[in-house]
Amino acid sequence: MDVIPGFEDLKRIRIAKPDGQCTIANGEEEEEPVSPMARLFHEPGCNIYIITKIGLKTQILDIHAFKANLGLTLAKHPRFSSLQVVSKESGGEIKWVQTEVDMDNHLIVPHIDYPDEKFVEDYICNLSKSTIDKSKPMWDFHILNVKTSDAEAVGVLRVHHSLGDGASLMSLFLACTRKTSDPEAFPSCTIVTKKSNLSKSWGLGFVLMMMMMVWNTIVDVVMFVLTALFLKDTKTPLKGPPGVENNPRRIVHRTVSLDDVKLVKRAMNITINDVVLGVTEAGISKYLNRRYGEGKNQGEAVKKNNLPKNIRLRATFFMNLRPSAGIYDLVNMMEKGTKARWGNKIGYVILPFTIAFREDPLEYVREANAIMSQKKTSLEAIYSHWIVKLILKLFGIKAAGKLSHKVFSNTTLWFSNVPGPQEEVAFFGHPVAYIAPTCYGQPNALMIHVVSYVDKLTFVLSADEETIPDPHQLCDDLEDSLKLVMAAVIAKQTHKV
């Protein structure tokens, strides 16, 4: 495979505005300080890596050409070609310092011991036991030419979270791809302006909405503070022990139809996010019901309610704080002063799940919709981000790290989602079958990440096997829960007719 046309000189490529097409850009950058949020991801208990499985429909046979393309794209990005160096002149401040990137230190092609799906899982699990040397830019790419159930080969991109958040990295990945329908065309960007929940009129509705937002924000911030101080989730089979952030992760995924999710969305007049959260609540309830029923007859354990009452189970739900949702114009993200700046522009909310055995699966979705409606009329994500920055400014990075670790470890799981390309893309000439990003290093035994790609939706699980020995079963429960929700919607529509 030759170098893909359009990648010969990264500096020549430009990105159009949101209604245009995506490409990548690069420019010389002076040394600049590492942001406080980026520094936070180096603290003990918060030392997080983003690891992304990229399923490919063809094997990567020409390694040299792939390396050349990687060197002309990812390796040209300022964050992917910089070291994080402690500056003595600036009193110990950490700065981004440009360096030459030796691609041999970043592209790894391992020996394949046993060419099957288990090898891919085991290899990534072993990766999660390690860190990246700070003497080089903190990323690497691994080529696994192994046929799995849903791909001919798997690329694994590992990036330290200090380099950027999920929205930033998805924009960079998209800029490295081309449409499969037109190999010289860039994929379309999708940016959706976030809708304000406040009425534009100054009537009674506006006043009531403002009062509701103030009240919800106060309640959520109080719960955030209580969680940081002492409020812990119930000890369940999903709750990890202290120090779980140091354990390796088994990373698995399950892909479902996005059209099925949209069917439920339209029928219930809610959002895709509501459906996904409802399905997640149902899947977790089903999984825990089975775990609590262990030792009983297998069929009885699944059918009967084995769940204890009053389980407190919450997720740290990460939210993009940029003014627009979707995939961003990468050039705009790299410009100074833009509101959609590259980096870690994330806040988080504490999202309660109601763990229960319900006869009507649609109740899980209604519950999720009610919770998300309340969170949308709250500034919790902004205030959580602000509180961490305030603690950092007043008491230093160590105190901010301990605060974040306390909040994370007192909840049960992490939850995050990011939109992917709406059309099929090729990564350096290799059609992409799926994209499955997640993290390791977090002080929770479970992270669920949801990503869309064309007409598919993928649940990605990062699980501590000592706590969750059967993550594939949890994937089954999530998939089965979506089927039950969809069947209930169809039955309801049929009954109306």
C-alpha positions, 0 to 999 in steps of 0.5 A: 500500500502506498502513502494515501493521497492527501497525507503527503504534507499535513500542513497543506490540509485544511478543514471546512466549517461545520457544514463542510468537510473534515481534515487535519491541520498542524502548525508550529507551537511555542512551549506552553504550560500543561493545563491543570486538567491534563496534570490531574490525569497524572495524579495517583488514582487518576492516572488514566489512559484512553485505549481504542480498539479500531476494527478493520475490514482488511489486514494491514499488510504494508506496515511501512506505508501504514507507519508513514501515514501515521507519521504524517498525521497523528505524529504531526499533531502538537500534542502527539509530538510533544513531551511533558517536561518540568521547567526549572525556569518556571518554578517546576511548571510542566510544559509541552515541549516539541520533539522529534517523533521516532515512529519505531517507538510508537508503532508496535507489531507484536508476534501473534502467539495464537491468532484468535479473538482471545489473543486480542483480549489478552493482549489489550489486557496486558497493555492495561498493566503498563504505562507509557514512558514519559521520555517520549510523547505519550501514545502508541499504536499496536497492529494486531493482524488477527481475524475476529468475529467482527473484523479482519484486523484490529488496531489499538491506539493508546493515549494518555488522557492528558493529551485530550478527551474523547471529543478531541481524539475522535476529531483527530481520528476522523481527520485521519480517515477518508470516506469509503464511498469516495477515497479522496473525500473527507468524512462529514463533520457533525456539530449540533448546537446544544439546546438551552432549556431556558425560555427566551421570553421573560415570562412565568415559564422563564422564572419557573425554569430558572428556579428549577435550575437553581434548585437542581444545581444546589441539590446536585452540588450538595450530593457531589460534596457529600460523595467527596466527603463520605457518601459511598455506593452500596457494596455490590458485585460491581463495586471495586475494592480500594486500589482497583485502579492498579488492576488490569482490565478486560476490555470487551464490546458488543455492537447493536443496531442503532436503528433499534435504538432510534425506534425506541427513541421515536416511539417514546419521544425521548433521546438516544441517550435516554434509551442507552441509559435505560438499557444500561440500567436494565442490563446492570439490574439483570446482571446483578440479579443473576450474581445475587442469585448465584447458588440457586437453580440457574433458571430460578436465579434469572427469573426471580427477584434476588436483588436486595432493597435500596441499592445505591448504585451511581455512575460518574457520567462524563459530559462534554463542556464545549458549547456544541455536541458532536464531532468538531472541526479539528482546525478550530479546536487547535485555534487559540480562543475558540470555545471548542478548544482541544484538550480536556473540556469535561465535567461530570455528574453523579448519575443514580441508577435504580437497580430493580427487577421490573416486569415492564422493561420500558420502566427502565427507560422512563426512569432514565429519561426522568433522571436525564431531564433533571440533569439537563436543568442543572449546572452540576457538570460545570460546577464539578469542573469548577470545584476541581479547578478551585481546589487545584488553585487553592490547595494544589494538584495533590488535593485536586487529585485526592478530591477527584479520586474520592468522588470516583471511588465512592461511585460504582462505575464510569459512564461516557459516550461520544458520537462517531462518524455517520458514514463508513470511513477508511483508516489509511485505506483500511475500511473501519468495521467498528470503533471501541474506545474506553479507559484504564487506570480509573478507581472503579471496577467498571466503565461503560462507554457507548459510541455510534458508528454509521448504523451501529451502536457499540457498548464498550466495557472496561472491567476489573476481572477480579471484581467482574469475572464475566464481562461478556455476560454483562454484554449479553445482558445489555444486548438482551435488555435492548431487545426486551425494550424494543419488543415492549415498544413494538407490542405497545404499538401493535396493541394500539392498532 
